[in-house]
């Protein structure tokens, strides 16, 4: 009997603390604001803000287009490539978040699945839209929310007639 009580006590002590709904809502709001601020195309420094979403050190996993990147330097190259060859060609872009689904796992962990689209004009001044969905695992590190794993899914490209 004593052994059973000891085991139950240890299990209870190791269980994650239960968050109040207010704590969950605060985490949701912080994580959502982190994403909105990083992808605000109306302010300069977009690529740097996107890169700031990822930890400077440690484990990062990013899946996109059937590939998986495991190192921050590969992720940095991908974001810079996107912004230097695609982003700079978008005229009057705006990042529109269509939906946010945020599951709070703990005070320092959350998972986001969101959809978005980016209406803009291409270099020929024609209307164009990019978009997709993302799922990202966030962790609080060093006082800021960072993405430690993500999966990105682009909408199929629509060809203009």
C-alpha positions in Angstrom: 0.0 0.0 0.0 2.8 2.4 0.9 4.5 1.7 -2.4 1.3 2.4 -4.3 0.9 5.7 -2.5 4.5 6.6 -3.2 4.2 5.9 -6.9 1.0 7.9 -7.1 2.6 10.8 -5.2 5.6 10.8 -7.6 3.4 10.6 -10.7 1.3 13.6 -9.4 4.4 15.6 -8.6 5.8 15.0 -12.1 2.6 15.8 -13.9 2.6 19.2 -15.7 0.9 21.9 -13.8 -2.7 22.6 -14.9 -3.0 26.0 -16.6 -6.0 28.2 -16.0 -8.0 29.3 -19.0 -6.6 32.8 -18.5 -3.0 31.5 -18.6 -3.9 29.5 -21.8 -5.4 32.6 -23.4 -2.3 34.7 -22.5 0.0 32.1 -24.2 -2.3 32.0 -27.3 -2.2 35.8 -27.6 1.6 36.0 -27.2 2.2 33.3 -29.8 -0.3 34.8 -32.3 1.2 38.2 -31.8 4.7 36.8 -32.4 3.6 35.4 -35.8 1.6 38.5 -36.8 4.6 40.8 -36.0 7.1 38.6 -37.8 5.0 38.5 -41.0 3.9 42.1 -41.1 4.9 43.1 -44.6 4.1 46.8 -44.0 7.3 47.2 -41.9 10.9 47.0 -43.1 13.1 44.1 -42.0 10.8 41.3 -42.9 13.4 38.6 -43.5 15.2 39.5 -40.2 11.9 39.2 -38.3 11.1 35.9 -39.9 14.5 34.6 -39.0 14.0 35.8 -35.4 11.2 33.3 -35.1 13.8 30.5 -34.9 16.3 29.8 -32.0 19.9 30.9 -32.5 21.1 27.6 -31.2 19.7 24.1 -30.7 17.3 21.9 -32.6 15.2 23.2 -35.5 13.2 21.1 -38.0 11.4 22.6 -41.0 9.4 20.6 -43.5 8.3 22.1 -46.8 7.9 21.0 -50.4 8.6 17.4 -49.6 12.0 18.2 -47.9 13.1 18.4 -44.3 15.7 20.9 -43.1 17.4 20.2 -39.9 19.8 23.0 -39.4 19.3 26.7 -38.8 21.8 27.7 -41.6 19.7 25.8 -44.2 16.5 27.5 -42.9 18.3 30.9 -43.0 19.3 30.2 -46.6 15.7 29.3 -47.5 14.1 32.4 -46.0 16.7 34.7 -47.5 16.2 33.0 -50.9 12.5 33.4 -50.7 12.7 37.0 -49.8 15.5 38.0 -52.3 13.9 36.2 -55.3 10.2 36.2 -54.5 9.4 38.7 -51.8 11.2 41.6 -53.5 9.2 41.1 -56.6 5.9 41.5 -54.8 4.4 44.9 -55.2 2.1 46.2 -52.3 2.0 42.8 -50.6 0.0 42.2 -47.4 0.2 39.0 -45.3 -3.4 38.1 -44.4 -3.9 35.4 -41.7 -7.1 33.5 -42.5 -7.2 31.3 -39.5 -5.3 30.5 -36.3 -5.7 27.3 -34.3 -3.4 27.4 -31.2 -3.2 24.6 -28.8 -1.3 25.5 -25.5 0.6 22.5 -24.3 2.3 24.2 -21.3 3.3 27.7 -20.1 6.3 27.4 -22.4 5.0 25.4 -25.3 2.2 25.7 -28.0 1.4 24.4 -31.4 -0.1 26.6 -34.1 -1.8 25.7 -37.3 -2.7 28.7 -39.4 -3.7 29.5 -43.0 -2.7 32.7 -44.8 -2.6 34.4 -48.2 -0.5 37.1 -49.6 -2.2 39.3 -52.2 0.1 41.4 -54.2 1.0 42.6 -57.7 3.7 40.8 -59.7 6.4 42.6 -61.6 4.1 43.0 -64.6 1.7 44.8 -62.2 -0.8 41.9 -62.4 -2.8 40.7 -59.3 -1.3 37.6 -57.8 -1.8 35.6 -54.6 0.5 33.3 -52.7 -0.7 31.4 -49.7 -0.7 28.2 -47.7 -0.9 26.6 -44.3 1.6 26.1 -41.6 1.9 24.1 -38.4 4.6 25.2 -36.0 5.6 24.0 -32.5 6.6 27.0 -30.4 8.7 27.0 -27.3 9.6 29.9 -24.9 13.4 30.3 -24.9 15.3 33.2 -23.5 12.1 35.1 -22.9 10.8 34.8 -26.5 8.6 32.4 -28.4 10.6 30.5 -31.1 9.7 27.8 -33.6 11.4 24.5 -33.0 9.5 22.5 -35.6 7.3 23.5 -38.5 5.6 22.2 -41.6 4.7 24.5 -44.4 2.2 23.7 -47.2 1.9 26.1 -50.2 -1.4 26.6 -52.1 -1.1 25.4 -55.7 0.0 28.1 -58.1 -2.9 29.5 -60.2 -1.8 30.4 -63.7 -3.2 33.5 -65.2 -4.8 32.9 -68.6 
